[in-house]
């Protein structure tokens, strides 16, 4: 192979590797976002269960 052919082959390999790295990075970011969405939804459910609307409506006072 001459120098130009090696450069084209090397460039092609580098571009394929960069594409693969981008795809992997995007997949990891999507998984992270999915996990965060799930955790957020679970936190909302937990907070909804902890609400006790009757508390704080009455005050007992003795004089």
PDB file of N, CA, C, O and CB in Angstrom:
ATOM      1  N   UNK A   1       0.846  -1.188   0.000  1.00  0.00           N
ATOM      2  CA  UNK A   1       0.000   0.000   0.000  1.00  0.00           C
ATOM      3  C   UNK A   1       0.883   1.241   0.000  1.00  0.00           C
ATOM      4  O   UNK A   1       1.923   1.296   0.657  1.00  0.00           O
ATOM      5  CB  UNK A   1      -0.958   0.004   1.223  1.00  0.00           C
ATOM      6  N   UNK A   2       0.448   2.193  -0.731  1.00  0.00           N
ATOM      7  CA  UNK A   2       1.194   3.444  -0.705  1.00  0.00           C
ATOM      8  C   UNK A   2       0.696   4.308   0.448  1.00  0.00           C
ATOM      9  O   UNK A   2      -0.265   3.950   1.128  1.00  0.00           O
ATOM     10  CB  UNK A   2       1.058   4.196  -2.052  1.00  0.00           C
ATOM     11  N   UNK A   3       1.341   5.426   0.661  1.00  0.00           N
ATOM     12  CA  UNK A   3       1.021   6.294   1.794  1.00  0.00           C
ATOM     13  C   UNK A   3      -0.406   6.809   1.780  1.00  0.00           C
ATOM     14  O   UNK A   3      -1.033   6.925   2.834  1.00  0.00           O
ATOM     15  CB  UNK A   3       1.958   7.455   1.818  1.00  0.00           C
ATOM     16  N   UNK A   4      -0.933   7.122   0.591  1.00  0.00           N
ATOM     17  CA  UNK A   4      -2.293   7.658   0.479  1.00  0.00           C
ATOM     18  C   UNK A   4      -3.331   6.603   0.833  1.00  0.00           C
ATOM     19  O   UNK A   4      -4.308   6.894   1.522  1.00  0.00           O
ATOM     20  CB  UNK A   4      -2.546   8.184  -0.935  1.00  0.00           C
ATOM     21  N   UNK A   5      -3.121   5.387   0.366  1.00  0.00           N
ATOM     22  CA  UNK A   5      -4.063   4.303   0.670  1.00  0.00           C
ATOM     23  C   UNK A   5      -4.089   4.006   2.158  1.00  0.00           C
ATOM     24  O   UNK A   5      -5.151   3.756   2.729  1.00  0.00           O
ATOM     25  CB  UNK A   5      -3.696   3.037  -0.108  1.00  0.00           C
ATOM     26  N   UNK A   6      -2.914   4.032   2.789  1.00  0.00           N
ATOM     27  CA  UNK A   6      -2.857   3.797   4.236  1.00  0.00           C
ATOM     28  C   UNK A   6      -3.564   4.922   4.977  1.00  0.00           C
ATOM     29  O   UNK A   6      -4.246   4.673   5.970  1.00  0.00           O
ATOM     30  CB  UNK A   6      -1.392   3.675   4.718  1.00  0.00           C
ATOM     31  N   UNK A   7      -3.411   6.145   4.512  1.00  0.00           N
ATOM     32  CA  UNK A   7      -4.052   7.275   5.169  1.00  0.00           C
ATOM     33  C   UNK A   7      -5.562   7.171   5.060  1.00  0.00           C
ATOM     34  O   UNK A   7      -6.278   7.461   6.018  1.00  0.00           O
ATOM     35  CB  UNK A   7      -3.568   8.592   4.569  1.00  0.00           C
ATOM     36  N   UNK A   8      -6.052   6.756   3.891  1.00  0.00           N
ATOM     37  CA  UNK A   8      -7.499   6.603   3.697  1.00  0.00           C
ATOM     38  C   UNK A   8      -8.025   5.466   4.569  1.00  0.00           C
ATOM     39  O   UNK A   8      -9.082   5.600   5.186  1.00  0.00           O
ATOM     40  CB  UNK A   8      -7.830   6.337   2.203  1.00  0.00           C
ATOM     41  N   UNK A   9      -7.308   4.361   4.627  1.00  0.00           N
ATOM     42  CA  UNK A   9      -7.716   3.235   5.462  1.00  0.00           C
ATOM     43  C   UNK A   9      -7.705   3.626   6.931  1.00  0.00           C
ATOM     44  O   UNK A   9      -8.620   3.285   7.680  1.00  0.00           O
ATOM     45  CB  UNK A   9      -6.799   2.028   5.228  1.00  0.00           C
ATOM     46  N   UNK A  10      -6.669   4.343   7.337  1.00  0.00           N
ATOM     47  CA  UNK A  10      -6.565   4.782   8.725  1.00  0.00           C
ATOM     48  C   UNK A  10      -7.695   5.751   9.064  1.00  0.00           C
ATOM     49  O   UNK A  10      -8.297   5.665  10.135  1.00  0.00           O
ATOM     50  CB  UNK A  10      -5.197   5.442   8.982  1.00  0.00           C
ATOM     51  N   UNK A  11      -7.975   6.669   8.149  1.00  0.00           N
ATOM     52  CA  UNK A  11      -9.052   7.633   8.361  1.00  0.00           C
ATOM     53  C   UNK A  11     -10.391   6.927   8.466  1.00  0.00           C
ATOM     54  O   UNK A  11     -11.218   7.267   9.312  1.00  0.00           O
ATOM     55  CB  UNK A  11      -9.085   8.663   7.231  1.00  0.00           C
ATOM     56  N   UNK A  12     -10.601   5.946   7.605  1.00  0.00           N
ATOM     57  CA  UNK A  12     -11.852   5.189   7.625  1.00  0.00           C
ATOM     58  C   UNK A  12     -12.028   4.456   8.956  1.00  0.00           C
ATOM     59  O   UNK A  12     -13.120   4.444   9.525  1.00  0.00           O
ATOM     60  CB  UNK A  12     -11.888   4.187   6.460  1.00  0.00           C
ATOM     61  N   UNK A  13     -10.953   3.850   9.443  1.00  0.00           N
ATOM     62  CA  UNK A  13     -10.983   3.153  10.735  1.00  0.00           C
ATOM     63  C   UNK A  13     -11.261   4.132  11.868  1.00  0.00           C
ATOM     64  O   UNK A  13     -12.075   3.856  12.750  1.00  0.00           O
ATOM     65  CB  UNK A  13      -9.653   2.419  10.986  1.00  0.00           C
ATOM     66  N   UNK A  14     -10.591   5.258  11.842  1.00  0.00           N
ATOM     67  CA  UNK A  14     -10.793   6.273  12.888  1.00  0.00           C
ATOM     68  C   UNK A  14     -12.233   6.792  12.880  1.00  0.00           C
ATOM     69  O   UNK A  14     -12.830   6.993  13.938  1.00  0.00           O
ATOM     70  CB  UNK A  14      -9.808   7.447  12.696  1.00  0.00           C
ATOM     71  N   UNK A  15     -12.780   7.005  11.698  1.00  0.00           N
ATOM     72  CA  UNK A  15     -14.160   7.501  11.602  1.00  0.00           C
ATOM     73  C   UNK A  15     -15.153   6.458  12.109  1.00  0.00           C
ATOM     74  O   UNK A  15     -16.121   6.798  12.788  1.00  0.00           O
ATOM     75  CB  UNK A  15     -14.496   7.883  10.147  1.00  0.00           C
ATOM     76  N   UNK A  16     -14.915   5.192  11.782  1.00  0.00           N
ATOM     77  CA  UNK A  16     -15.791   4.120  12.258  1.00  0.00           C
ATOM     78  C   UNK A  16     -15.720   4.017  13.781  1.00  0.00           C
ATOM     79  O   UNK A  16     -16.738   3.816  14.443  1.00  0.00           O
ATOM     80  CB  UNK A  16     -15.403   2.770  11.609  1.00  0.00           C
ATOM     81  N   UNK A  17     -14.508   4.157  14.333  1.00  0.00           N
ATOM     82  CA  UNK A  17     -14.348   4.095  15.785  1.00  0.00           C
ATOM     83  C   UNK A  17     -15.053   5.279  16.459  1.00  0.00           C
ATOM     84  O   UNK A  17     -15.700   5.117  17.494  1.00  0.00           O
ATOM     85  CB  UNK A  17     -12.850   4.080  16.160  1.00  0.00           C
ATOM     86  N   UNK A  18     -14.921   6.455  15.868  1.00  0.00           N
ATOM     87  CA  UNK A  18     -15.580   7.638  16.428  1.00  0.00           C
ATOM     88  C   UNK A  18     -17.094   7.473  16.395  1.00  0.00           C
ATOM     89  O   UNK A  18     -17.782   7.855  17.342  1.00  0.00           O
ATOM     90  CB  UNK A  18     -15.166   8.905  15.657  1.00  0.00           C
ATOM     91  N   UNK A  19     -17.612   6.908  15.315  1.00  0.00           N
ATOM     92  CA  UNK A  19     -19.057   6.680  15.206  1.00  0.00           C
ATOM     93  C   UNK A  19     -19.516   5.693  16.283  1.00  0.00           C
ATOM     94  O   UNK A  19     -20.533   5.908  16.942  1.00  0.00           O
ATOM     95  CB  UNK A  19     -19.424   6.148  13.790  1.00  0.00           C
ATOM     96  N   UNK A  20     -18.757   4.616  16.452  1.00  0.00           N
ATOM     97  CA  UNK A  20     -19.094   3.616  17.464  1.00  0.00           C
ATOM     98  C   UNK A  20     -19.065   4.228  18.862  1.00  0.00           C
ATOM     99  O   UNK A  20     -19.957   3.971  19.670  1.00  0.00           O
ATOM    100  CB  UNK A  20     -18.126   2.426  17.387  1.00  0.00           C
ATOM    101  N   UNK A  21     -18.059   5.024  19.146  1.00  0.00           N
ATOM    102  CA  UNK A  21     -17.955   5.675  20.460  1.00  0.00           C
ATOM    103  C   UNK A  21     -19.135   6.614  20.693  1.00  0.00           C
ATOM    104  O   UNK A  21     -19.664   6.685  21.802  1.00  0.00           O
ATOM    105  CB  UNK A  21     -16.625   6.455  20.577  1.00  0.00           C
ATOM    106  N   UNK A  22     -19.542   7.325  19.664  1.00  0.00           N
ATOM    107  CA  UNK A  22     -20.694   8.228  19.783  1.00  0.00           C
ATOM    108  C   UNK A  22     -21.961   7.437  20.051  1.00  0.00           C
ATOM    109  O   UNK A  22     -22.774   7.828  20.890  1.00  0.00           O
ATOM    110  CB  UNK A  22     -20.858   9.076  18.506  1.00  0.00           C
ATOM    111  N   UNK A  23     -22.137   6.320  19.340  1.00  0.00           N
ATOM    112  CA  UNK A  23     -23.324   5.486  19.546  1.00  0.00           C
ATOM    113  C   UNK A  23     -23.363   4.903  20.954  1.00  0.00           C
ATOM    114  O   UNK A  23     -24.422   4.865  21.581  1.00  0.00           O
ATOM    115  CB  UNK A  23     -23.363   4.359  18.517  1.00  0.00           C
ATOM    116  N   UNK A  24     -22.227   4.452  21.446  1.00  0.00           N
ATOM    117  CA  UNK A  24     -22.153   3.900  22.806  1.00  0.00           C
ATOM    118  C   UNK A  24     -22.450   4.991  23.826  1.00  0.00           C
ATOM    119  O   UNK A  24     -23.210   4.776  24.770  1.00  0.00           O
ATOM    120  CB  UNK A  24     -20.757   3.276  23.074  1.00  0.00           C
ATOM    121  N   UNK A  25     -21.859   6.143  23.638  1.00  0.00           N
ATOM    122  CA  UNK A  25     -22.077   7.261  24.551  1.00  0.00           C
ATOM    123  C   UNK A  25     -23.551   7.662  24.580  1.00  0.00           C
ATOM    124  O   UNK A  25     -24.104   7.940  25.644  1.00  0.00           O
ATOM    125  CB  UNK A  25     -21.209   8.460  24.144  1.00  0.00           C
ATOM    126  N   UNK A  26     -24.179   7.690  23.411  1.00  0.00           N
ATOM    127  CA  UNK A  26     -25.601   8.030  23.324  1.00  0.00           C
ATOM    128  C   UNK A  26     -26.455   6.975  24.021  1.00  0.00           C
ATOM    129  O   UNK A  26     -27.416   7.315  24.712  1.00  0.00           O
ATOM    130  CB  UNK A  26     -26.032   8.173  21.854  1.00  0.00           C
ATOM    131  N   UNK A  27     -26.117   5.711  23.847  1.00  0.00           N
ATOM    132  CA  UNK A  27     -26.871   4.632  24.493  1.00  0.00           C
ATOM    133  C   UNK A  27     -26.748   4.712  26.013  1.00  0.00           C
ATOM    134  O   UNK A  27     -27.735   4.524  26.725  1.00  0.00           O
ATOM    135  CB  UNK A  27     -26.380   3.262  23.997  1.00  0.00           C
ATOM    136  N   UNK A  28     -25.548   4.990  26.512  1.00  0.00           N
ATOM    137  CA  UNK A  28     -25.352   5.118  27.963  1.00  0.00           C
ATOM    138  C   UNK A  28     -26.133   6.316  28.498  1.00  0.00           C
ATOM    139  O   UNK A  28     -26.746   6.235  29.563  1.00  0.00           O
ATOM    140  CB  UNK A  28     -23.846   5.265  28.302  1.00  0.00           C
ATOM    141  N   UNK A  29     -26.113   7.428  27.760  1.00  0.00           N
ATOM    142  CA  UNK A  29     -26.844   8.607  28.191  1.00  0.00           C
ATOM    143  C   UNK A  29     -28.352   8.321  28.226  1.00  0.00           C
ATOM    144  O   UNK A  29     -29.043   8.765  29.143  1.00  0.00           O
ATOM    145  CB  UNK A  29     -26.540   9.795  27.260  1.00  0.00           C
ATOM    146  N   UNK A  30     -28.863   7.585  27.239  1.00  0.00           N
ATOM    147  CA  UNK A  30     -30.285   7.238  27.217  1.00  0.00           C
ATOM    148  C   UNK A  30     -30.644   6.368  28.411  1.00  0.00           C
ATOM    149  O   UNK A  30     -31.678   6.577  29.046  1.00  0.00           O
ATOM    150  CB  UNK A  30     -30.647   6.518  25.911  1.00  0.00           C
ATOM    151  N   UNK A  31     -29.792   5.389  28.719  1.00  0.00           N
ATOM    152  CA  UNK A  31     -30.040   4.540  29.885  1.00  0.00           C
ATOM    153  C   UNK A  31     -30.065   5.372  31.162  1.00  0.00           C
ATOM    154  O   UNK A  31     -30.929   5.174  32.016  1.00  0.00           O
ATOM    155  CB  UNK A  31     -28.970   3.440  29.988  1.00  0.00           C
ATOM    156  N   UNK A  32     -29.129   6.293  31.295  1.00  0.00           N
ATOM    157  CA  UNK A  32     -29.079   7.164  32.464  1.00  0.00           C
ATOM    158  C   UNK A  32     -30.340   7.998  32.575  1.00  0.00           C
ATOM    159  O   UNK A  32     -30.895   8.153  33.663  1.00  0.00           O
ATOM    160  CB  UNK A  32     -27.857   8.070  32.405  1.00  0.00           C
ATOM    161  N   UNK A  33     -30.792   8.536  31.454  1.00  0.00           N
ATOM    162  CA  UNK A  33     -32.017   9.343  31.455  1.00  0.00           C
ATOM    163  C   UNK A  33     -33.226   8.489  31.827  1.00  0.00           C
ATOM    164  O   UNK A  33     -34.103   8.947  32.559  1.00  0.00           O
ATOM    165  CB  UNK A  33     -32.234  10.000  30.076  1.00  0.00           C
ATOM    166  N   UNK A  34     -33.282   7.256  31.331  1.00  0.00           N
ATOM    167  CA  UNK A  34     -34.388   6.358  31.669  1.00  0.00           C
ATOM    168  C   UNK A  34     -34.405   6.038  33.164  1.00  0.00           C
ATOM    169  O   UNK A  34     -35.461   6.033  33.795  1.00  0.00           O
ATOM    170  CB  UNK A  34     -34.288   5.061  30.855  1.00  0.00           C
ATOM    171  N   UNK A  35     -33.223   5.771  33.719  1.00  0.00           N
ATOM    172  CA  UNK A  35     -33.122   5.473  35.152  1.00  0.00           C
ATOM    173  C   UNK A  35     -33.565   6.689  35.968  1.00  0.00           C
ATOM    174  O   UNK A  35     -34.307   6.552  36.941  1.00  0.00           O
ATOM    175  CB  UNK A  35     -31.669   5.064  35.530  1.00  0.00           C
ATOM    176  N   UNK A  36     -33.106   7.878  35.569  1.00  0.00           N
ATOM    177  CA  UNK A  36     -33.482   9.093  36.292  1.00  0.00           C
ATOM    178  C   UNK A  36     -34.979   9.354  36.201  1.00  0.00           C
ATOM    179  O   UNK A  36     -35.585   9.819  37.167  1.00  0.00           O
ATOM    180  CB  UNK A  36     -32.712  10.294  35.748  1.00  0.00           C
ATOM    181  N   UNK A  37     -35.583   9.061  35.055  1.00  0.00           N
ATOM    182  CA  UNK A  37     -37.031   9.234  34.913  1.00  0.00           C
ATOM    183  C   UNK A  37     -37.772   8.272  35.836  1.00  0.00           C
ATOM    184  O   UNK A  37     -38.748   8.651  36.483  1.00  0.00           O
ATOM    185  CB  UNK A  37     -37.465   9.012  33.448  1.00  0.00           C
ATOM    186  N   UNK A  38     -37.303   7.030  35.892  1.00  0.00           N
ATOM    187  CA  UNK A  38     -37.919   6.038  36.767  1.00  0.00           C
ATOM    188  C   UNK A  38     -37.795   6.458  38.231  1.00  0.00           C
ATOM    189  O   UNK A  38     -38.766   6.388  38.985  1.00  0.00           O
ATOM    190  CB  UNK A  38     -37.276   4.658  36.551  1.00  0.00           C
ATOM    191  N   UNK A  39     -36.600   6.893  38.630  1.00  0.00           N
ATOM    192  CA  UNK A  39     -36.394   7.336  40.012  1.00  0.00           C
ATOM    193  C   UNK A  39     -37.278   8.540  40.342  1.00  0.00           C
ATOM    194  O   UNK A  39     -37.835   8.625  41.437  1.00  0.00           O
ATOM    195  CB  UNK A  39     -34.914   7.688  40.246  1.00  0.00           C
ATOM    196  N   UNK A  40     -37.403   9.459  39.400  1.00  0.00           N
ATOM    197  CA  UNK A  40     -38.262  10.626  39.609  1.00  0.00           C
ATOM    198  C   UNK A  40     -39.712  10.221  39.779  1.00  0.00           C
ATOM    199  O   UNK A  40     -40.404  10.742  40.654  1.00  0.00           O
ATOM    200  CB  UNK A  40     -38.131  11.600  38.445  1.00  0.00           C
ATOM    201  N   UNK A  41     -40.184   9.291  38.945  1.00  0.00           N
ATOM    202  CA  UNK A  41     -41.572   8.822  39.058  1.00  0.00           C
ATOM    203  C   UNK A  41     -41.801   8.106  40.385  1.00  0.00           C
ATOM    204  O   UNK A  41     -42.848   8.273  41.010  1.00  0.00           O
ATOM    205  CB  UNK A  41     -41.922   7.886  37.888  1.00  0.00           C
ATOM    206  N   UNK A  42     -40.831   7.314  40.812  1.00  0.00           N
ATOM    207  CA  UNK A  42     -40.961   6.620  42.099  1.00  0.00           C
ATOM    208  C   UNK A  42     -40.977   7.621  43.256  1.00  0.00           C
ATOM    209  O   UNK A  42     -41.706   7.429  44.229  1.00  0.00           O
ATOM    210  CB  UNK A  42     -39.806   5.609  42.287  1.00  0.00           C
ATOM    211  N   UNK A  43     -40.185   8.678  43.156  1.00  0.00           N
ATOM    212  CA  UNK A  43     -40.170   9.695  44.202  1.00  0.00           C
ATOM    213  C   UNK A  43     -41.522  10.416  44.263  1.00  0.00           C
ATOM    214  O   UNK A  43     -42.024  10.714  45.347  1.00  0.00           O
ATOM    215  CB  UNK A  43     -39.027  10.707  43.956  1.00  0.00           C
ATOM    216  N   UNK A  44     -42.095  10.688  43.109  1.00  0.00           N
ATOM    217  CA  UNK A  44     -43.415  11.333  43.074  1.00  0.00           C
ATOM    218  C   UNK A  44     -44.448  10.435  43.734  1.00  0.00           C
ATOM    219  O   UNK A  44     -45.263  10.908  44.528  1.00  0.00           O
ATOM    220  CB  UNK A  44     -43.836  11.655  41.618  1.00  0.00           C
ATOM    221  N   UNK A  45     -44.424   9.135  43.414  1.00  0.00           N
ATOM    222  CA  UNK A  45     -45.369   8.190  44.035  1.00  0.00           C
ATOM    223  C   UNK A  45     -45.173   8.159  45.551  1.00  0.00           C
ATOM    224  O   UNK A  45     -46.146   8.151  46.306  1.00  0.00           O
ATOM    225  CB  UNK A  45     -45.187   6.763  43.442  1.00  0.00           C
ATOM    226  N   UNK A  46     -43.918   8.142  45.993  1.00  0.00           N
ATOM    227  CA  UNK A  46     -43.621   8.098  47.422  1.00  0.00           C
ATOM    228  C   UNK A  46     -44.144   9.356  48.117  1.00  0.00           C
ATOM    229  O   UNK A  46     -44.706   9.278  49.210  1.00  0.00           O
ATOM    230  CB  UNK A  46     -42.105   7.948  47.653  1.00  0.00           C
ATOM    231  N   UNK A  47     -43.957  10.508  47.485  1.00  0.00           N
ATOM    232  CA  UNK A  47     -44.420  11.763  48.074  1.00  0.00           C
ATOM    233  C   UNK A  47     -45.951  11.814  48.110  1.00  0.00           C
ATOM    234  O   UNK A  47     -46.534  12.314  49.071  1.00  0.00           O
ATOM    235  CB  UNK A  47     -43.863  12.965  47.284  1.00  0.00           C
ATOM    236  N   UNK A  48     -46.596  11.299  47.069  1.00  0.00           N
ATOM    237  CA  UNK A  48     -48.058  11.274  47.048  1.00  0.00           C
ATOM    238  C   UNK A  48     -48.610  10.397  48.168  1.00  0.00           C
ATOM    239  O   UNK A  48     -49.633  10.733  48.765  1.00  0.00           O
ATOM    240  CB  UNK A  48     -48.563  10.773  45.693  1.00  0.00           C
ATOM    241  N   UNK A  49     -47.945   9.275  48.460  1.00  0.00           N
ATOM    242  CA  UNK A  49     -48.381   8.378  49.535  1.00  0.00           C
ATOM    243  C   UNK A  49     -48.169   9.001  50.912  1.00  0.00           C
ATOM    244  O   UNK A  49     -48.881   8.665  51.858  1.00  0.00           O
ATOM    245  CB  UNK A  49     -47.632   7.048  49.449  1.00  0.00           C
ATOM    246  N   UNK A  50     -47.196   9.905  51.033  1.00  0.00           N
ATOM    247  CA  UNK A  50     -46.878  10.472  52.339  1.00  0.00           C
ATOM    248  C   UNK A  50     -47.790  11.652  52.703  1.00  0.00           C
ATOM    249  O   UNK A  50     -47.773  12.120  53.841  1.00  0.00           O
ATOM    250  CB  UNK A  50     -45.427  10.917  52.364  1.00  0.00           C
ATOM    251  N   UNK A  51     -48.573  12.125  51.752  1.00  0.00           N
ATOM    252  CA  UNK A  51     -49.439  13.279  52.014  1.00  0.00           C
ATOM    253  C   UNK A  51     -50.579  12.856  52.923  1.00  0.00           C
ATOM    254  O   UNK A  51     -51.258  11.861  52.670  1.00  0.00           O
ATOM    255  CB  UNK A  51     -49.990  13.879  50.693  1.00  0.00           C
ATOM    256  N   UNK A  52     -50.775  13.616  53.969  1.00  0.00           N
ATOM    257  CA  UNK A  52     -51.866  13.367  54.906  1.00  0.00           C
ATOM    258  C   UNK A  52     -52.651  14.667  55.039  1.00  0.00           C
ATOM    259  O   UNK A  52     -52.336  15.495  55.893  1.00  0.00           O
ATOM    260  CB  UNK A  52     -51.332  12.867  56.308  1.00  0.00           C
ATOM    261  N   UNK A  53     -53.669  14.853  54.203  1.00  0.00           N
ATOM    262  CA  UNK A  53     -54.366  16.142  54.130  1.00  0.00           C
ATOM    263  C   UNK A  53     -55.083  16.550  55.426  1.00  0.00           C
ATOM    264  O   UNK A  53     -55.356  17.734  55.623  1.00  0.00           O
ATOM    265  CB  UNK A  53     -55.367  16.096  53.015  1.00  0.00           C
ATOM    266  N   UNK A  54     -55.387  15.600  56.303  1.00  0.00           N
ATOM    267  CA  UNK A  54     -56.103  15.940  57.541  1.00  0.00           C
ATOM    268  C   UNK A  54     -55.181  16.564  58.592  1.00  0.00           C
ATOM    269  O   UNK A  54     -55.664  17.206  59.525  1.00  0.00           O
ATOM    270  CB  UNK A  54     -56.766  14.691  58.119  1.00  0.00           C
ATOM    271  N   UNK A  55     -53.878  16.389  58.458  1.00  0.00           N
ATOM    272  CA  UNK A  55     -52.965  16.952  59.439  1.00  0.00           C
ATOM    273  C   UNK A  55     -52.880  18.473  59.304  1.00  0.00           C
ATOM    274  O   UNK A  55     -52.807  19.001  58.194  1.00  0.00           O
ATOM    275  CB  UNK A  55     -51.580  16.329  59.289  1.00  0.00           C
ATOM    276  N   UNK A  56     -52.889  19.156  60.417  1.00  0.00           N
ATOM    277  CA  UNK A  56     -52.737  20.602  60.411  1.00  0.00           C
ATOM    278  C   UNK A  56     -54.049  21.361  60.319  1.00  0.00           C
ATOM    279  O   UNK A  56     -54.050  22.591  60.350  1.00  0.00           O
ATOM    280  CB  UNK A  56     -51.865  21.001  59.285  1.00  0.00           C
ATOM    281  N   UNK A  57     -55.166  20.652  60.206  1.00  0.00           N
ATOM    282  CA  UNK A  57     -56.465  21.318  60.104  1.00  0.00           C
ATOM    283  C   UNK A  57     -57.020  21.705  61.474  1.00  0.00           C
ATOM    284  O   UNK A  57     -57.802  22.651  61.577  1.00  0.00           O
ATOM    285  CB  UNK A  57     -57.458  20.418  59.381  1.00  0.00           C
ATOM    286  N   UNK A  58     -56.635  21.000  62.505  1.00  0.00           N
ATOM    287  CA  UNK A  58     -57.138  21.246  63.862  1.00  0.00           C
ATOM    288  C   UNK A  58     -55.983  21.550  64.809  1.00  0.00           C
ATOM    289  O   UNK A  58     -54.892  20.990  64.698  1.00  0.00           O
ATOM    290  CB  UNK A  58     -57.943  20.030  64.376  1.00  0.00           C
ATOM    291  N   UNK A  59     -56.260  22.456  65.743  1.00  0.00           N
ATOM    292  CA  UNK A  59     -55.276  22.779  66.763  1.00  0.00           C
ATOM    293  C   UNK A  59     -55.942  22.612  68.125  1.00  0.00           C
ATOM    294  O   UNK A  59     -56.986  23.208  68.389  1.00  0.00           O
ATOM    295  CB  UNK A  59     -54.713  24.230  66.577  1.00  0.00           C
ATOM    296  N   UNK A  60     -55.339  21.803  68.984  1.00  0.00           N
ATOM    297  CA  UNK A  60     -55.844  21.645  70.342  1.00  0.00           C
ATOM    298  C   UNK A  60     -55.145  22.676  71.245  1.00  0.00           C
ATOM    299  O   UNK A  60     -53.921  22.687  71.372  1.00  0.00           O
ATOM    300  CB  UNK A  60     -55.609  20.178  70.864  1.00  0.00           C
ATOM    301  N   UNK A  61     -55.964  23.544  71.869  1.00  0.00           N
ATOM    302  CA  UNK A  61     -55.393  24.575  72.750  1.00  0.00           C
ATOM    303  C   UNK A  61     -56.070  24.462  74.105  1.00  0.00           C
ATOM    304  O   UNK A  61     -57.297  24.390  74.182  1.00  0.00           O
ATOM    305  CB  UNK A  61     -55.575  26.020  72.150  1.00  0.00           C
ATOM    306  N   UNK A  62     -55.275  24.444  75.184  1.00  0.00           N
ATOM    307  CA  UNK A  62     -55.800  24.457  76.539  1.00  0.00           C
ATOM    308  C   UNK A  62     -55.348  25.742  77.190  1.00  0.00           C
ATOM    309  O   UNK A  62     -54.169  26.092  77.148  1.00  0.00           O
ATOM    310  CB  UNK A  62     -55.333  23.213  77.354  1.00  0.00           C
ATOM    311  N   UNK A  63     -56.285  26.441  77.788  1.00  0.00           N
ATOM    312  CA  UNK A  63     -55.962  27.674  78.498  1.00  0.00           C
ATOM    313  C   UNK A  63     -56.045  27.497  79.977  1.00  0.00           C
ATOM    314  O   UNK A  63     -55.802  28.443  80.727  1.00  0.00           O
ATOM    315  CB  UNK A  63     -56.870  28.783  78.076  1.00  0.00           C
TER     316      UNK A  63
END
